[in-house]
Amino acid sequence: MPINKVRLRKLHRILAPIAILPLLLTSITGILYQIAVVSGNRSQFIGLLDLHQGIFGPVNLAPVYPLFNGLGLITLAVTGIMMWFQTRPKGQNRG
């Protein structure tokens, strides 16, 4: 059963802005914290590790933050790949 192209794009368009923020935050804080560790300033940037793990002050999302990040990434990857395959020309020799 093929998935409707319009629904697929709509799902992707709705989820992308929601999922990109935590994914970017996780990536950026992970990179910056690793730089701090390598430079020997780990103790000065411990707040980055809290943000990286989903601890936002009094709001502690650490138990579910990786799950939501992973599900968001997988969903965007699957819908993106599906859209890519739907837009590719079929049966043409590209070589």
Chimera marker file (.cmm) of the C-alpha trace (Angstrom):
<marker_set name="trace">
<marker id="1" x="0.000" y="0.000" z="0.000" r="1" g="1" b="0" radius="0.5"/>
<marker id="2" x="1.765" y="3.177" z="-1.138" r="1" g="1" b="0" radius="0.5"/>
<marker id="3" x="1.762" y="6.120" z="1.240" r="1" g="1" b="0" radius="0.5"/>
<marker id="4" x="0.140" y="9.297" z="-0.039" r="1" g="1" b="0" radius="0.5"/>
<marker id="5" x="2.879" y="11.783" z="-1.059" r="1" g="1" b="0" radius="0.5"/>
<marker id="6" x="0.964" y="14.742" z="0.339" r="1" g="1" b="0" radius="0.5"/>
<marker id="7" x="0.482" y="13.129" z="3.754" r="1" g="1" b="0" radius="0.5"/>
<marker id="8" x="4.109" y="12.045" z="3.882" r="1" g="1" b="0" radius="0.5"/>
<marker id="9" x="5.356" y="15.556" z="3.102" r="1" g="1" b="0" radius="0.5"/>
<marker id="10" x="2.917" y="17.061" z="5.601" r="1" g="1" b="0" radius="0.5"/>
<marker id="11" x="4.117" y="14.706" z="8.348" r="1" g="1" b="0" radius="0.5"/>
<marker id="12" x="7.741" y="15.500" z="7.542" r="1" g="1" b="0" radius="0.5"/>
<marker id="13" x="7.031" y="19.241" z="7.419" r="1" g="1" b="0" radius="0.5"/>
<marker id="14" x="5.294" y="19.167" z="10.821" r="1" g="1" b="0" radius="0.5"/>
<marker id="15" x="7.893" y="17.017" z="12.581" r="1" g="1" b="0" radius="0.5"/>
<marker id="16" x="11.038" y="18.648" z="11.181" r="1" g="1" b="0" radius="0.5"/>
<marker id="17" x="10.865" y="21.939" z="13.121" r="1" g="1" b="0" radius="0.5"/>
<marker id="18" x="9.909" y="20.098" z="16.308" r="1" g="1" b="0" radius="0.5"/>
<marker id="19" x="12.658" y="17.486" z="16.079" r="1" g="1" b="0" radius="0.5"/>
<marker id="20" x="15.466" y="19.700" z="14.801" r="1" g="1" b="0" radius="0.5"/>
<marker id="21" x="15.704" y="21.860" z="17.925" r="1" g="1" b="0" radius="0.5"/>
<marker id="22" x="16.540" y="19.091" z="20.406" r="1" g="1" b="0" radius="0.5"/>
<marker id="23" x="18.767" y="17.364" z="17.855" r="1" g="1" b="0" radius="0.5"/>
<marker id="24" x="20.747" y="20.555" z="17.256" r="1" g="1" b="0" radius="0.5"/>
<marker id="25" x="20.955" y="21.255" z="20.977" r="1" g="1" b="0" radius="0.5"/>
<marker id="26" x="22.238" y="17.745" z="21.652" r="1" g="1" b="0" radius="0.5"/>
<marker id="27" x="24.779" y="17.936" z="18.834" r="1" g="1" b="0" radius="0.5"/>
<marker id="28" x="26.092" y="21.396" z="19.673" r="1" g="1" b="0" radius="0.5"/>
<marker id="29" x="26.356" y="20.812" z="23.414" r="1" g="1" b="0" radius="0.5"/>
<marker id="30" x="28.020" y="17.438" z="22.828" r="1" g="1" b="0" radius="0.5"/>
<marker id="31" x="30.628" y="18.989" z="20.546" r="1" g="1" b="0" radius="0.5"/>
<marker id="32" x="31.275" y="21.937" z="22.853" r="1" g="1" b="0" radius="0.5"/>
<marker id="33" x="31.549" y="19.693" z="25.915" r="1" g="1" b="0" radius="0.5"/>
<marker id="34" x="34.008" y="17.420" z="24.115" r="1" g="1" b="0" radius="0.5"/>
<marker id="35" x="36.097" y="20.458" z="23.206" r="1" g="1" b="0" radius="0.5"/>
<marker id="36" x="36.022" y="21.497" z="26.877" r="1" g="1" b="0" radius="0.5"/>
<marker id="37" x="37.153" y="18.017" z="27.940" r="1" g="1" b="0" radius="0.5"/>
<marker id="38" x="40.011" y="17.963" z="25.434" r="1" g="1" b="0" radius="0.5"/>
<marker id="39" x="41.141" y="21.440" z="26.466" r="1" g="1" b="0" radius="0.5"/>
<marker id="40" x="41.066" y="20.488" z="30.158" r="1" g="1" b="0" radius="0.5"/>
<marker id="41" x="38.178" y="22.792" z="31.124" r="1" g="1" b="0" radius="0.5"/>
<marker id="42" x="35.609" y="20.095" z="31.888" r="1" g="1" b="0" radius="0.5"/>
<marker id="43" x="34.588" y="21.482" z="35.298" r="1" g="1" b="0" radius="0.5"/>
<marker id="44" x="33.824" y="24.942" z="33.882" r="1" g="1" b="0" radius="0.5"/>
<marker id="45" x="31.367" y="23.587" z="31.315" r="1" g="1" b="0" radius="0.5"/>
<marker id="46" x="29.400" y="21.031" z="33.341" r="1" g="1" b="0" radius="0.5"/>
<marker id="47" x="26.201" y="22.948" z="32.484" r="1" g="1" b="0" radius="0.5"/>
<marker id="48" x="26.647" y="21.881" z="28.868" r="1" g="1" b="0" radius="0.5"/>
<marker id="49" x="26.450" y="18.270" z="29.946" r="1" g="1" b="0" radius="0.5"/>
<marker id="50" x="23.141" y="18.952" z="31.713" r="1" g="1" b="0" radius="0.5"/>
<marker id="51" x="21.689" y="20.515" z="28.548" r="1" g="1" b="0" radius="0.5"/>
<marker id="52" x="23.093" y="17.644" z="26.492" r="1" g="1" b="0" radius="0.5"/>
<marker id="53" x="21.289" y="15.113" z="28.684" r="1" g="1" b="0" radius="0.5"/>
<marker id="54" x="17.960" y="16.986" z="28.703" r="1" g="1" b="0" radius="0.5"/>
<marker id="55" x="18.174" y="18.677" z="32.087" r="1" g="1" b="0" radius="0.5"/>
<marker id="56" x="16.813" y="22.208" z="31.682" r="1" g="1" b="0" radius="0.5"/>
<marker id="57" x="16.999" y="23.749" z="35.145" r="1" g="1" b="0" radius="0.5"/>
<marker id="58" x="14.058" y="22.480" z="37.180" r="1" g="1" b="0" radius="0.5"/>
<marker id="59" x="12.730" y="20.496" z="34.204" r="1" g="1" b="0" radius="0.5"/>
<marker id="60" x="14.445" y="17.113" z="34.034" r="1" g="1" b="0" radius="0.5"/>
<marker id="61" x="13.707" y="15.331" z="30.765" r="1" g="1" b="0" radius="0.5"/>
<marker id="62" x="16.759" y="13.061" z="31.019" r="1" g="1" b="0" radius="0.5"/>
<marker id="63" x="14.727" y="9.814" z="31.219" r="1" g="1" b="0" radius="0.5"/>
<marker id="64" x="12.830" y="10.506" z="27.964" r="1" g="1" b="0" radius="0.5"/>
<marker id="65" x="15.044" y="13.008" z="26.113" r="1" g="1" b="0" radius="0.5"/>
<marker id="66" x="17.204" y="10.413" z="24.305" r="1" g="1" b="0" radius="0.5"/>
<marker id="67" x="14.098" y="8.414" z="23.375" r="1" g="1" b="0" radius="0.5"/>
<marker id="68" x="12.375" y="11.449" z="21.848" r="1" g="1" b="0" radius="0.5"/>
<marker id="69" x="15.583" y="12.503" z="20.087" r="1" g="1" b="0" radius="0.5"/>
<marker id="70" x="16.034" y="9.035" z="18.634" r="1" g="1" b="0" radius="0.5"/>
<marker id="71" x="12.415" y="8.635" z="17.560" r="1" g="1" b="0" radius="0.5"/>
<marker id="72" x="12.430" y="12.090" z="15.988" r="1" g="1" b="0" radius="0.5"/>
<marker id="73" x="15.615" y="11.383" z="14.067" r="1" g="1" b="0" radius="0.5"/>
<marker id="74" x="14.418" y="7.982" z="12.866" r="1" g="1" b="0" radius="0.5"/>
<marker id="75" x="11.037" y="9.389" z="11.804" r="1" g="1" b="0" radius="0.5"/>
<marker id="76" x="12.616" y="12.239" z="9.854" r="1" g="1" b="0" radius="0.5"/>
<marker id="77" x="15.132" y="9.906" z="8.243" r="1" g="1" b="0" radius="0.5"/>
<marker id="78" x="12.460" y="7.390" z="7.201" r="1" g="1" b="0" radius="0.5"/>
<marker id="79" x="10.038" y="9.999" z="5.846" r="1" g="1" b="0" radius="0.5"/>
<marker id="80" x="12.886" y="11.799" z="4.066" r="1" g="1" b="0" radius="0.5"/>
<marker id="81" x="14.128" y="8.601" z="2.451" r="1" g="1" b="0" radius="0.5"/>
<marker id="82" x="10.593" y="7.655" z="1.440" r="1" g="1" b="0" radius="0.5"/>
<marker id="83" x="10.080" y="11.062" z="-0.183" r="1" g="1" b="0" radius="0.5"/>
<marker id="84" x="13.436" y="10.749" z="-1.936" r="1" g="1" b="0" radius="0.5"/>
<marker id="85" x="12.512" y="7.361" z="-3.400" r="1" g="1" b="0" radius="0.5"/>
<marker id="86" x="9.112" y="8.662" z="-4.507" r="1" g="1" b="0" radius="0.5"/>
<marker id="87" x="10.635" y="11.568" z="-6.434" r="1" g="1" b="0" radius="0.5"/>
<marker id="88" x="13.387" y="9.568" z="-8.169" r="1" g="1" b="0" radius="0.5"/>
<marker id="89" x="12.691" y="8.637" z="-11.784" r="1" g="1" b="0" radius="0.5"/>
<marker id="90" x="11.839" y="4.960" z="-12.111" r="1" g="1" b="0" radius="0.5"/>
<marker id="91" x="13.176" y="2.701" z="-14.816" r="1" g="1" b="0" radius="0.5"/>
<marker id="92" x="15.551" y="5.177" z="-16.370" r="1" g="1" b="0" radius="0.5"/>
<marker id="93" x="19.172" y="4.366" z="-16.925" r="1" g="1" b="0" radius="0.5"/>
<marker id="94" x="21.143" y="7.068" z="-15.118" r="1" g="1" b="0" radius="0.5"/>
<marker id="95" x="24.558" y="5.814" z="-16.163" r="1" g="1" b="0" radius="0.5"/>
<link id1="1" id2="2" r="1" g="1" b="0" radius="0.2"/>
<link id1="2" id2="3" r="1" g="1" b="0" radius="0.2"/>
<link id1="3" id2="4" r="1" g="1" b="0" radius="0.2"/>
<link id1="4" id2="5" r="1" g="1" b="0" radius="0.2"/>
<link id1="5" id2="6" r="1" g="1" b="0" radius="0.2"/>
<link id1="6" id2="7" r="1" g="1" b="0" radius="0.2"/>
<link id1="7" id2="8" r="1" g="1" b="0" radius="0.2"/>
<link id1="8" id2="9" r="1" g="1" b="0" radius="0.2"/>
<link id1="9" id2="10" r="1" g="1" b="0" radius="0.2"/>
<link id1="10" id2="11" r="1" g="1" b="0" radius="0.2"/>
<link id1="11" id2="12" r="1" g="1" b="0" radius="0.2"/>
<link id1="12" id2="13" r="1" g="1" b="0" radius="0.2"/>
<link id1="13" id2="14" r="1" g="1" b="0" radius="0.2"/>
<link id1="14" id2="15" r="1" g="1" b="0" radius="0.2"/>
<link id1="15" id2="16" r="1" g="1" b="0" radius="0.2"/>
<link id1="16" id2="17" r="1" g="1" b="0" radius="0.2"/>
<link id1="17" id2="18" r="1" g="1" b="0" radius="0.2"/>
<link id1="18" id2="19" r="1" g="1" b="0" radius="0.2"/>
<link id1="19" id2="20" r="1" g="1" b="0" radius="0.2"/>
<link id1="20" id2="21" r="1" g="1" b="0" radius="0.2"/>
<link id1="21" id2="22" r="1" g="1" b="0" radius="0.2"/>
<link id1="22" id2="23" r="1" g="1" b="0" radius="0.2"/>
<link id1="23" id2="24" r="1" g="1" b="0" radius="0.2"/>
<link id1="24" id2="25" r="1" g="1" b="0" radius="0.2"/>
<link id1="25" id2="26" r="1" g="1" b="0" radius="0.2"/>
<link id1="26" id2="27" r="1" g="1" b="0" radius="0.2"/>
<link id1="27" id2="28" r="1" g="1" b="0" radius="0.2"/>
<link id1="28" id2="29" r="1" g="1" b="0" radius="0.2"/>
<link id1="29" id2="30" r="1" g="1" b="0" radius="0.2"/>
<link id1="30" id2="31" r="1" g="1" b="0" radius="0.2"/>
<link id1="31" id2="32" r="1" g="1" b="0" radius="0.2"/>
<link id1="32" id2="33" r="1" g="1" b="0" radius="0.2"/>
<link id1="33" id2="34" r="1" g="1" b="0" radius="0.2"/>
<link id1="34" id2="35" r="1" g="1" b="0" radius="0.2"/>
<link id1="35" id2="36" r="1" g="1" b="0" radius="0.2"/>
<link id1="36" id2="37" r="1" g="1" b="0" radius="0.2"/>
<link id1="37" id2="38" r="1" g="1" b="0" radius="0.2"/>
<link id1="38" id2="39" r="1" g="1" b="0" radius="0.2"/>
<link id1="39" id2="40" r="1" g="1" b="0" radius="0.2"/>
<link id1="40" id2="41" r="1" g="1" b="0" radius="0.2"/>
<link id1="41" id2="42" r="1" g="1" b="0" radius="0.2"/>
<link id1="42" id2="43" r="1" g="1" b="0" radius="0.2"/>
<link id1="43" id2="44" r="1" g="1" b="0" radius="0.2"/>
<link id1="44" id2="45" r="1" g="1" b="0" radius="0.2"/>
<link id1="45" id2="46" r="1" g="1" b="0" radius="0.2"/>
<link id1="46" id2="47" r="1" g="1" b="0" radius="0.2"/>
<link id1="47" id2="48" r="1" g="1" b="0" radius="0.2"/>
<link id1="48" id2="49" r="1" g="1" b="0" radius="0.2"/>
<link id1="49" id2="50" r="1" g="1" b="0" radius="0.2"/>
<link id1="50" id2="51" r="1" g="1" b="0" radius="0.2"/>
<link id1="51" id2="52" r="1" g="1" b="0" radius="0.2"/>
<link id1="52" id2="53" r="1" g="1" b="0" radius="0.2"/>
<link id1="53" id2="54" r="1" g="1" b="0" radius="0.2"/>
<link id1="54" id2="55" r="1" g="1" b="0" radius="0.2"/>
<link id1="55" id2="56" r="1" g="1" b="0" radius="0.2"/>
<link id1="56" id2="57" r="1" g="1" b="0" radius="0.2"/>
<link id1="57" id2="58" r="1" g="1" b="0" radius="0.2"/>
<link id1="58" id2="59" r="1" g="1" b="0" radius="0.2"/>
<link id1="59" id2="60" r="1" g="1" b="0" radius="0.2"/>
<link id1="60" id2="61" r="1" g="1" b="0" radius="0.2"/>
<link id1="61" id2="62" r="1" g="1" b="0" radius="0.2"/>
<link id1="62" id2="63" r="1" g="1" b="0" radius="0.2"/>
<link id1="63" id2="64" r="1" g="1" b="0" radius="0.2"/>
<link id1="64" id2="65" r="1" g="1" b="0" radius="0.2"/>
<link id1="65" id2="66" r="1" g="1" b="0" radius="0.2"/>
<link id1="66" id2="67" r="1" g="1" b="0" radius="0.2"/>
<link id1="67" id2="68" r="1" g="1" b="0" radius="0.2"/>
<link id1="68" id2="69" r="1" g="1" b="0" radius="0.2"/>
<link id1="69" id2="70" r="1" g="1" b="0" radius="0.2"/>
<link id1="70" id2="71" r="1" g="1" b="0" radius="0.2"/>
<link id1="71" id2="72" r="1" g="1" b="0" radius="0.2"/>
<link id1="72" id2="73" r="1" g="1" b="0" radius="0.2"/>
<link id1="73" id2="74" r="1" g="1" b="0" radius="0.2"/>
<link id1="74" id2="75" r="1" g="1" b="0" radius="0.2"/>
<link id1="75" id2="76" r="1" g="1" b="0" radius="0.2"/>
<link id1="76" id2="77" r="1" g="1" b="0" radius="0.2"/>
<link id1="77" id2="78" r="1" g="1" b="0" radius="0.2"/>
<link id1="78" id2="79" r="1" g="1" b="0" radius="0.2"/>
<link id1="79" id2="80" r="1" g="1" b="0" radius="0.2"/>
<link id1="80" id2="81" r="1" g="1" b="0" radius="0.2"/>
<link id1="81" id2="82" r="1" g="1" b="0" radius="0.2"/>
<link id1="82" id2="83" r="1" g="1" b="0" radius="0.2"/>
<link id1="83" id2="84" r="1" g="1" b="0" radius="0.2"/>
<link id1="84" id2="85" r="1" g="1" b="0" radius="0.2"/>
<link id1="85" id2="86" r="1" g="1" b="0" radius="0.2"/>
<link id1="86" id2="87" r="1" g="1" b="0" radius="0.2"/>
<link id1="87" id2="88" r="1" g="1" b="0" radius="0.2"/>
<link id1="88" id2="89" r="1" g="1" b="0" radius="0.2"/>
<link id1="89" id2="90" r="1" g="1" b="0" radius="0.2"/>
<link id1="90" id2="91" r="1" g="1" b="0" radius="0.2"/>
<link id1="91" id2="92" r="1" g="1" b="0" radius="0.2"/>
<link id1="92" id2="93" r="1" g="1" b="0" radius="0.2"/>
<link id1="93" id2="94" r="1" g="1" b="0" radius="0.2"/>
<link id1="94" id2="95" r="1" g="1" b="0" radius="0.2"/>
</marker_set>
